[in-house]
Amino acid sequence: VSEIARRVGKERTYVSHQMRPLRLKPEQQLSLAEEILEKGLTLAETRERVREILGRPLK
């Protein structure tokens, strides 16, 4: 992640957060994508859903 962050000129935490949906199983990614489209989820709502799916509480 650090190398990617350096190459794209972003902070490591930013890149890590952007990659979080990739931690989901493929079927979870598809389900989330459908939910985003159906409900018109915002970025913040999408981040929250990813955290819920991964079983990580919001800070």
HTML snippet that shows the backbone in 3Dmol.js (N, CA, C, O; Angstrom):
<script src="https://3Dmol.org/build/3Dmol-min.js"></script>
<div id="view" style="width:600px;height:400px;position:relative"></div>
<script>
const pdb = `
ATOM      1  N   VAL A   1       0.832  -1.186   0.000  1.00  0.00           N
ATOM      2  CA  VAL A   1       0.000   0.000   0.000  1.00  0.00           C
ATOM      3  C   VAL A   1       0.880   1.255   0.000  1.00  0.00           C
ATOM      4  O   VAL A   1       0.573   2.233  -0.681  1.00  0.00           O
ATOM      5  N   SER A   2       1.949   1.220   0.751  1.00  0.00           N
ATOM      6  CA  SER A   2       2.835   2.384   0.821  1.00  0.00           C
ATOM      7  C   SER A   2       3.424   2.725  -0.543  1.00  0.00           C
ATOM      8  O   SER A   2       3.528   3.897  -0.905  1.00  0.00           O
ATOM      9  N   GLU A   3       3.806   1.701  -1.293  1.00  0.00           N
ATOM     10  CA  GLU A   3       4.376   1.923  -2.624  1.00  0.00           C
ATOM     11  C   GLU A   3       3.336   2.516  -3.571  1.00  0.00           C
ATOM     12  O   GLU A   3       3.645   3.423  -4.343  1.00  0.00           O
ATOM     13  N   ILE A   4       2.122   2.014  -3.514  1.00  0.00           N
ATOM     14  CA  ILE A   4       1.048   2.556  -4.354  1.00  0.00           C
ATOM     15  C   ILE A   4       0.808   4.014  -3.989  1.00  0.00           C
ATOM     16  O   ILE A   4       0.685   4.866  -4.868  1.00  0.00           O
ATOM     17  N   ALA A   5       0.743   4.303  -2.689  1.00  0.00           N
ATOM     18  CA  ALA A   5       0.513   5.670  -2.227  1.00  0.00           C
ATOM     19  C   ALA A   5       1.600   6.608  -2.741  1.00  0.00           C
ATOM     20  O   ALA A   5       1.317   7.714  -3.201  1.00  0.00           O
ATOM     21  N   ARG A   6       2.830   6.156  -2.658  1.00  0.00           N
ATOM     22  CA  ARG A   6       3.937   6.980  -3.135  1.00  0.00           C
ATOM     23  C   ARG A   6       3.799   7.249  -4.632  1.00  0.00           C
ATOM     24  O   ARG A   6       3.987   8.376  -5.089  1.00  0.00           O
ATOM     25  N   ARG A   7       3.472   6.214  -5.382  1.00  0.00           N
ATOM     26  CA  ARG A   7       3.378   6.358  -6.841  1.00  0.00           C
ATOM     27  C   ARG A   7       2.239   7.268  -7.284  1.00  0.00           C
ATOM     28  O   ARG A   7       2.369   7.990  -8.272  1.00  0.00           O
ATOM     29  N   VAL A   8       1.123   7.236  -6.558  1.00  0.00           N
ATOM     30  CA  VAL A   8      -0.014   8.071  -6.956  1.00  0.00           C
ATOM     31  C   VAL A   8      -0.047   9.411  -6.224  1.00  0.00           C
ATOM     32  O   VAL A   8      -0.910  10.249  -6.489  1.00  0.00           O
ATOM     33  N   GLY A   9       0.894   9.607  -5.306  1.00  0.00           N
ATOM     34  CA  GLY A   9       0.987  10.885  -4.612  1.00  0.00           C
ATOM     35  C   GLY A   9      -0.093  11.106  -3.570  1.00  0.00           C
ATOM     36  O   GLY A   9      -0.515  12.239  -3.337  1.00  0.00           O
ATOM     37  N   LYS A  10      -0.543  10.024  -2.943  1.00  0.00           N
ATOM     38  CA  LYS A  10      -1.571  10.116  -1.903  1.00  0.00           C
ATOM     39  C   LYS A  10      -1.025   9.535  -0.610  1.00  0.00           C
ATOM     40  O   LYS A  10      -0.022   8.822  -0.610  1.00  0.00           O
ATOM     41  N   GLU A  11      -1.698   9.847   0.492  1.00  0.00           N
ATOM     42  CA  GLU A  11      -1.317   9.295   1.788  1.00  0.00           C
ATOM     43  C   GLU A  11      -1.617   7.799   1.815  1.00  0.00           C
ATOM     44  O   GLU A  11      -2.539   7.330   1.147  1.00  0.00           O
ATOM     45  N   ARG A  12      -0.835   7.058   2.588  1.00  0.00           N
ATOM     46  CA  ARG A  12      -1.035   5.615   2.708  1.00  0.00           C
ATOM     47  C   ARG A  12      -2.430   5.287   3.224  1.00  0.00           C
ATOM     48  O   ARG A  12      -3.069   4.353   2.740  1.00  0.00           O
ATOM     49  N   THR A  13      -2.906   6.058   4.210  1.00  0.00           N
ATOM     50  CA  THR A  13      -4.234   5.784   4.766  1.00  0.00           C
ATOM     51  C   THR A  13      -5.324   5.995   3.723  1.00  0.00           C
ATOM     52  O   THR A  13      -6.301   5.246   3.691  1.00  0.00           O
ATOM     53  N   TYR A  14      -5.170   7.004   2.872  1.00  0.00           N
ATOM     54  CA  TYR A  14      -6.148   7.259   1.812  1.00  0.00           C
ATOM     55  C   TYR A  14      -6.232   6.050   0.886  1.00  0.00           C
ATOM     56  O   TYR A  14      -7.323   5.571   0.578  1.00  0.00           O
ATOM     57  N   VAL A  15      -5.085   5.565   0.449  1.00  0.00           N
ATOM     58  CA  VAL A  15      -5.048   4.419  -0.467  1.00  0.00           C
ATOM     59  C   VAL A  15      -5.629   3.186   0.221  1.00  0.00           C
ATOM     60  O   VAL A  15      -6.396   2.437  -0.384  1.00  0.00           O
ATOM     61  N   SER A  16      -5.270   2.978   1.464  1.00  0.00           N
ATOM     62  CA  SER A  16      -5.777   1.831   2.211  1.00  0.00           C
ATOM     63  C   SER A  16      -7.298   1.865   2.300  1.00  0.00           C
ATOM     64  O   SER A  16      -7.956   0.843   2.108  1.00  0.00           O
ATOM     65  N   HIS A  17      -7.850   3.029   2.588  1.00  0.00           N
ATOM     66  CA  HIS A  17      -9.307   3.168   2.690  1.00  0.00           C
ATOM     67  C   HIS A  17      -9.977   2.947   1.340  1.00  0.00           C
ATOM     68  O   HIS A  17     -11.049   2.346   1.268  1.00  0.00           O
ATOM     69  N   GLN A  18      -9.355   3.427   0.281  1.00  0.00           N
ATOM     70  CA  GLN A  18      -9.934   3.258  -1.051  1.00  0.00           C
ATOM     71  C   GLN A  18      -9.925   1.793  -1.489  1.00  0.00           C
ATOM     72  O   GLN A  18     -10.763   1.374  -2.287  1.00  0.00           O
ATOM     73  N   MET A  19      -8.985   1.028  -0.970  1.00  0.00           N
ATOM     74  CA  MET A  19      -8.857  -0.379  -1.347  1.00  0.00           C
ATOM     75  C   MET A  19      -9.707  -1.306  -0.474  1.00  0.00           C
ATOM     76  O   MET A  19      -9.818  -2.498  -0.761  1.00  0.00           O
ATOM     77  N   ARG A  20     -10.296  -0.771   0.574  1.00  0.00           N
ATOM     78  CA  ARG A  20     -11.047  -1.602   1.522  1.00  0.00           C
ATOM     79  C   ARG A  20     -12.115  -2.470   0.854  1.00  0.00           C
ATOM     80  O   ARG A  20     -12.241  -3.638   1.224  1.00  0.00           O
ATOM     81  N   PRO A  21     -12.890  -1.962  -0.110  1.00  0.00           N
ATOM     82  CA  PRO A  21     -13.902  -2.838  -0.743  1.00  0.00           C
ATOM     83  C   PRO A  21     -13.299  -4.077  -1.398  1.00  0.00           C
ATOM     84  O   PRO A  21     -13.993  -5.079  -1.571  1.00  0.00           O
ATOM     85  N   LEU A  22     -12.031  -4.025  -1.760  1.00  0.00           N
ATOM     86  CA  LEU A  22     -11.392  -5.185  -2.383  1.00  0.00           C
ATOM     87  C   LEU A  22     -11.179  -6.321  -1.390  1.00  0.00           C
ATOM     88  O   LEU A  22     -10.882  -7.446  -1.791  1.00  0.00           O
ATOM     89  N   ARG A  23     -11.327  -6.037  -0.100  1.00  0.00           N
ATOM     90  CA  ARG A  23     -11.206  -7.079   0.926  1.00  0.00           C
ATOM     91  C   ARG A  23     -12.458  -7.949   0.989  1.00  0.00           C
ATOM     92  O   ARG A  23     -12.446  -9.033   1.572  1.00  0.00           O
ATOM     93  N   LEU A  24     -13.538  -7.458   0.382  1.00  0.00           N
ATOM     94  CA  LEU A  24     -14.778  -8.223   0.371  1.00  0.00           C
ATOM     95  C   LEU A  24     -14.659  -9.392  -0.599  1.00  0.00           C
ATOM     96  O   LEU A  24     -13.905  -9.331  -1.571  1.00  0.00           O
ATOM     97  N   LYS A  25     -15.406 -10.448  -0.327  1.00  0.00           N
ATOM     98  CA  LYS A  25     -15.475 -11.577  -1.247  1.00  0.00           C
ATOM     99  C   LYS A  25     -16.149 -11.093  -2.531  1.00  0.00           C
ATOM    100  O   LYS A  25     -16.936 -10.148  -2.488  1.00  0.00           O
ATOM    101  N   PRO A  26     -15.857 -11.722  -3.669  1.00  0.00           N
ATOM    102  CA  PRO A  26     -16.453 -11.280  -4.937  1.00  0.00           C
ATOM    103  C   PRO A  26     -17.977 -11.162  -4.890  1.00  0.00           C
ATOM    104  O   PRO A  26     -18.538 -10.211  -5.433  1.00  0.00           O
ATOM    105  N   GLU A  27     -18.646 -12.114  -4.252  1.00  0.00           N
ATOM    106  CA  GLU A  27     -20.110 -12.043  -4.183  1.00  0.00           C
ATOM    107  C   GLU A  27     -20.567 -10.877  -3.313  1.00  0.00           C
ATOM    108  O   GLU A  27     -21.623 -10.295  -3.561  1.00  0.00           O
ATOM    109  N   GLN A  28     -19.776 -10.531  -2.293  1.00  0.00           N
ATOM    110  CA  GLN A  28     -20.095  -9.373  -1.455  1.00  0.00           C
ATOM    111  C   GLN A  28     -19.888  -8.080  -2.241  1.00  0.00           C
ATOM    112  O   GLN A  28     -20.670  -7.139  -2.110  1.00  0.00           O
ATOM    113  N   GLN A  29     -18.840  -8.035  -3.052  1.00  0.00           N
ATOM    114  CA  GLN A  29     -18.585  -6.862  -3.886  1.00  0.00           C
ATOM    115  C   GLN A  29     -19.745  -6.632  -4.847  1.00  0.00           C
ATOM    116  O   GLN A  29     -20.201  -5.501  -5.019  1.00  0.00           O
ATOM    117  N   LEU A  30     -20.220  -7.703  -5.470  1.00  0.00           N
ATOM    118  CA  LEU A  30     -21.329  -7.595  -6.413  1.00  0.00           C
ATOM    119  C   LEU A  30     -22.597  -7.137  -5.710  1.00  0.00           C
ATOM    120  O   LEU A  30     -23.310  -6.265  -6.206  1.00  0.00           O
ATOM    121  N   SER A  31     -22.875  -7.723  -4.557  1.00  0.00           N
ATOM    122  CA  SER A  31     -24.052  -7.343  -3.784  1.00  0.00           C
ATOM    123  C   SER A  31     -23.981  -5.877  -3.370  1.00  0.00           C
ATOM    124  O   SER A  31     -24.977  -5.157  -3.445  1.00  0.00           O
ATOM    125  N   LEU A  32     -22.811  -5.439  -2.935  1.00  0.00           N
ATOM    126  CA  LEU A  32     -22.626  -4.045  -2.539  1.00  0.00           C
ATOM    127  C   LEU A  32     -22.806  -3.120  -3.737  1.00  0.00           C
ATOM    128  O   LEU A  32     -23.442  -2.072  -3.618  1.00  0.00           O
ATOM    129  N   ALA A  33     -22.258  -3.492  -4.880  1.00  0.00           N
ATOM    130  CA  ALA A  33     -22.406  -2.671  -6.086  1.00  0.00           C
ATOM    131  C   ALA A  33     -23.880  -2.513  -6.448  1.00  0.00           C
ATOM    132  O   ALA A  33     -24.323  -1.421  -6.806  1.00  0.00           O
ATOM    133  N   GLU A  34     -24.635  -3.601  -6.355  1.00  0.00           N
ATOM    134  CA  GLU A  34     -26.070  -3.537  -6.643  1.00  0.00           C
ATOM    135  C   GLU A  34     -26.777  -2.622  -5.654  1.00  0.00           C
ATOM    136  O   GLU A  34     -27.648  -1.841  -6.037  1.00  0.00           O
ATOM    137  N   GLU A  35     -26.400  -2.717  -4.377  1.00  0.00           N
ATOM    138  CA  GLU A  35     -27.003  -1.871  -3.345  1.00  0.00           C
ATOM    139  C   GLU A  35     -26.685  -0.394  -3.599  1.00  0.00           C
ATOM    140  O   GLU A  35     -27.553   0.464  -3.440  1.00  0.00           O
ATOM    141  N   ILE A  36     -25.461  -0.105  -3.987  1.00  0.00           N
ATOM    142  CA  ILE A  36     -25.059   1.274  -4.286  1.00  0.00           C
ATOM    143  C   ILE A  36     -25.925   1.835  -5.403  1.00  0.00           C
ATOM    144  O   ILE A  36     -26.416   2.961  -5.312  1.00  0.00           O
ATOM    145  N   LEU A  37     -26.110   1.047  -6.455  1.00  0.00           N
ATOM    146  CA  LEU A  37     -26.905   1.504  -7.595  1.00  0.00           C
ATOM    147  C   LEU A  37     -28.383   1.632  -7.253  1.00  0.00           C
ATOM    148  O   LEU A  37     -29.019   2.622  -7.614  1.00  0.00           O
ATOM    149  N   GLU A  38     -28.934   0.640  -6.562  1.00  0.00           N
ATOM    150  CA  GLU A  38     -30.359   0.646  -6.226  1.00  0.00           C
ATOM    151  C   GLU A  38     -30.727   1.770  -5.266  1.00  0.00           C
ATOM    152  O   GLU A  38     -31.751   2.433  -5.433  1.00  0.00           O
ATOM    153  N   LYS A  39     -29.882   1.978  -4.260  1.00  0.00           N
ATOM    154  CA  LYS A  39     -30.188   2.957  -3.216  1.00  0.00           C
ATOM    155  C   LYS A  39     -29.524   4.301  -3.445  1.00  0.00           C
ATOM    156  O   LYS A  39     -29.826   5.267  -2.745  1.00  0.00           O
ATOM    157  N   GLY A  40     -28.624   4.378  -4.414  1.00  0.00           N
ATOM    158  CA  GLY A  40     -27.906   5.626  -4.652  1.00  0.00           C
ATOM    159  C   GLY A  40     -27.055   6.028  -3.457  1.00  0.00           C
ATOM    160  O   GLY A  40     -27.040   7.193  -3.062  1.00  0.00           O
ATOM    161  N   LEU A  41     -26.342   5.053  -2.879  1.00  0.00           N
ATOM    162  CA  LEU A  41     -25.543   5.329  -1.684  1.00  0.00           C
ATOM    163  C   LEU A  41     -24.466   6.377  -1.957  1.00  0.00           C
ATOM    164  O   LEU A  41     -23.863   6.412  -3.029  1.00  0.00           O
ATOM    165  N   THR A  42     -24.245   7.222  -0.966  1.00  0.00           N
ATOM    166  CA  THR A  42     -23.165   8.197  -1.038  1.00  0.00           C
ATOM    167  C   THR A  42     -21.853   7.493  -0.707  1.00  0.00           C
ATOM    168  O   THR A  42     -21.851   6.332  -0.297  1.00  0.00           O
ATOM    169  N   LEU A  43     -20.750   8.191  -0.884  1.00  0.00           N
ATOM    170  CA  LEU A  43     -19.446   7.626  -0.548  1.00  0.00           C
ATOM    171  C   LEU A  43     -19.389   7.268   0.934  1.00  0.00           C
ATOM    172  O   LEU A  43     -18.903   6.196   1.297  1.00  0.00           O
ATOM    173  N   ALA A  44     -19.879   8.155   1.785  1.00  0.00           N
ATOM    174  CA  ALA A  44     -19.862   7.894   3.227  1.00  0.00           C
ATOM    175  C   ALA A  44     -20.719   6.677   3.571  1.00  0.00           C
ATOM    176  O   ALA A  44     -20.323   5.853   4.396  1.00  0.00           O
ATOM    177  N   GLU A  45     -21.886   6.562   2.944  1.00  0.00           N
ATOM    178  CA  GLU A  45     -22.757   5.417   3.195  1.00  0.00           C
ATOM    179  C   GLU A  45     -22.112   4.121   2.700  1.00  0.00           C
ATOM    180  O   GLU A  45     -22.238   3.073   3.334  1.00  0.00           O
ATOM    181  N   THR A  46     -21.430   4.205   1.577  1.00  0.00           N
ATOM    182  CA  THR A  46     -20.747   3.035   1.028  1.00  0.00           C
ATOM    183  C   THR A  46     -19.627   2.594   1.958  1.00  0.00           C
ATOM    184  O   THR A  46     -19.469   1.402   2.220  1.00  0.00           O
ATOM    185  N   ARG A  47     -18.858   3.538   2.452  1.00  0.00           N
ATOM    186  CA  ARG A  47     -17.784   3.207   3.399  1.00  0.00           C
ATOM    187  C   ARG A  47     -18.352   2.527   4.640  1.00  0.00           C
ATOM    188  O   ARG A  47     -17.794   1.547   5.134  1.00  0.00           O
ATOM    189  N   GLU A  48     -19.463   3.057   5.133  1.00  0.00           N
ATOM    190  CA  GLU A  48     -20.100   2.482   6.313  1.00  0.00           C
ATOM    191  C   GLU A  48     -20.552   1.048   6.028  1.00  0.00           C
ATOM    192  O   GLU A  48     -20.360   0.162   6.860  1.00  0.00           O
ATOM    193  N   ARG A  49     -21.145   0.818   4.867  1.00  0.00           N
ATOM    194  CA  ARG A  49     -21.600  -0.532   4.502  1.00  0.00           C
ATOM    195  C   ARG A  49     -20.419  -1.500   4.421  1.00  0.00           C
ATOM    196  O   ARG A  49     -20.520  -2.639   4.878  1.00  0.00           O
ATOM    197  N   VAL A  50     -19.308  -1.057   3.846  1.00  0.00           N
ATOM    198  CA  VAL A  50     -18.124  -1.919   3.754  1.00  0.00           C
ATOM    199  C   VAL A  50     -17.664  -2.303   5.151  1.00  0.00           C
ATOM    200  O   VAL A  50     -17.355  -3.466   5.410  1.00  0.00           O
ATOM    201  N   ARG A  51     -17.618  -1.332   6.045  1.00  0.00           N
ATOM    202  CA  ARG A  51     -17.192  -1.614   7.422  1.00  0.00           C
ATOM    203  C   ARG A  51     -18.144  -2.596   8.093  1.00  0.00           C
ATOM    204  O   ARG A  51     -17.710  -3.493   8.815  1.00  0.00           O
ATOM    205  N   GLU A  52     -19.451  -2.423   7.854  1.00  0.00           N
ATOM    206  CA  GLU A  52     -20.439  -3.337   8.430  1.00  0.00           C
ATOM    207  C   GLU A  52     -20.234  -4.755   7.900  1.00  0.00           C
ATOM    208  O   GLU A  52     -20.255  -5.719   8.664  1.00  0.00           O
ATOM    209  N   ILE A  53     -20.039  -4.873   6.600  1.00  0.00           N
ATOM    210  CA  ILE A  53     -19.855  -6.187   5.984  1.00  0.00           C
ATOM    211  C   ILE A  53     -18.591  -6.854   6.515  1.00  0.00           C
ATOM    212  O   ILE A  53     -18.575  -8.060   6.761  1.00  0.00           O
ATOM    213  N   LEU A  54     -17.545  -6.074   6.688  1.00  0.00           N
ATOM    214  CA  LEU A  54     -16.284  -6.618   7.193  1.00  0.00           C
ATOM    215  C   LEU A  54     -16.327  -6.883   8.695  1.00  0.00           C
ATOM    216  O   LEU A  54     -15.415  -7.494   9.251  1.00  0.00           O
ATOM    217  N   GLY A  55     -17.399  -6.417   9.352  1.00  0.00           N
ATOM    218  CA  GLY A  55     -17.538  -6.648  10.779  1.00  0.00           C
ATOM    219  C   GLY A  55     -16.696  -5.732  11.629  1.00  0.00           C
ATOM    220  O   GLY A  55     -16.305  -6.084  12.742  1.00  0.00           O
ATOM    221  N   ARG A  56     -16.417  -4.553  11.104  1.00  0.00           N
ATOM    222  CA  ARG A  56     -15.617  -3.578  11.853  1.00  0.00           C
ATOM    223  C   ARG A  56     -16.509  -2.418  12.263  1.00  0.00           C
ATOM    224  O   ARG A  56     -17.147  -1.798  11.412  1.00  0.00           O
ATOM    225  N   PRO A  57     -16.563  -2.119  13.545  1.00  0.00           N
ATOM    226  CA  PRO A  57     -17.406  -1.011  14.001  1.00  0.00           C
ATOM    227  C   PRO A  57     -16.866   0.331  13.521  1.00  0.00           C
ATOM    228  O   PRO A  57     -15.667   0.494  13.292  1.00  0.00           O
ATOM    229  N   LEU A  58     -17.775   1.281  13.378  1.00  0.00           N
ATOM    230  CA  LEU A  58     -17.360   2.635  13.013  1.00  0.00           C
ATOM    231  C   LEU A  58     -16.655   3.272  14.187  1.00  0.00           C
ATOM    232  O   LEU A  58     -16.982   3.000  15.342  1.00  0.00           O
ATOM    233  N   LYS A  59     -15.687   4.121  13.892  1.00  0.00           N
ATOM    234  CA  LYS A  59     -14.944   4.810  14.955  1.00  0.00           C
ATOM    235  C   LYS A  59     -15.639   6.093  15.315  1.00  0.00           C
ATOM    236  O   LYS A  59     -15.174   6.822  16.190  1.00  0.00           O
TER     237      LYS A  59
END
`;
const viewer = $3Dmol.createViewer("view");
viewer.addModel(pdb, "pdb");
viewer.setStyle({}, {cartoon: {color: "spectrum"}});
viewer.zoomTo();
viewer.render();
</script>
